Amino acid sequence: MKYDYGNPKPGLSFEYEVFGSVLKKVKGFKVELFDYKQIQNKEGQKEMNYQLVKKCQKFKPDLIFTFLFGNEIYSQTLDEIRKHSRASITWKADDKWRWRIFKTMSIPWEWLSLKTLNPR
């Protein structure tokens, strides 16, 4: 997500500044951003998921790195894009409001899941 909540007015998102911009600087790797939130805001969740599958089919990434807010990417979409990549990493932020979402989600498509804080 390049902009906070998909809105360019406030500027670049924390996720983009900390992860996206850094990953783009790693030599020897081609990095492509899929700005899911901006697409979802303009075209809806279903269309955004469709476009994500198409992007992965075309790009065939070695690694998919996600920083999800909740359930914006359907589990069926994640199953499909996994067919077109070698690995997946999901960063789960330590925002307390997200804990309920991720605690109840079964996430079989993840190869590696990272978080910054263990909720109690």
Secondary structure as UniProt FT lines:
FT   HELIX           4..6
FT   TURN            9..10
FT   HELIX           14..15
FT   HELIX           16..20
FT   HELIX           21..24
FT   TURN            27..28
FT   HELIX           36..43
FT   HELIX           45..59
FT   STRAND          63..67
FT   HELIX           75..82
FT   TURN            83..84
FT   STRAND          87..92
FT   HELIX           96..104
FT   TURN            108..109
FT   STRAND          112..115
//
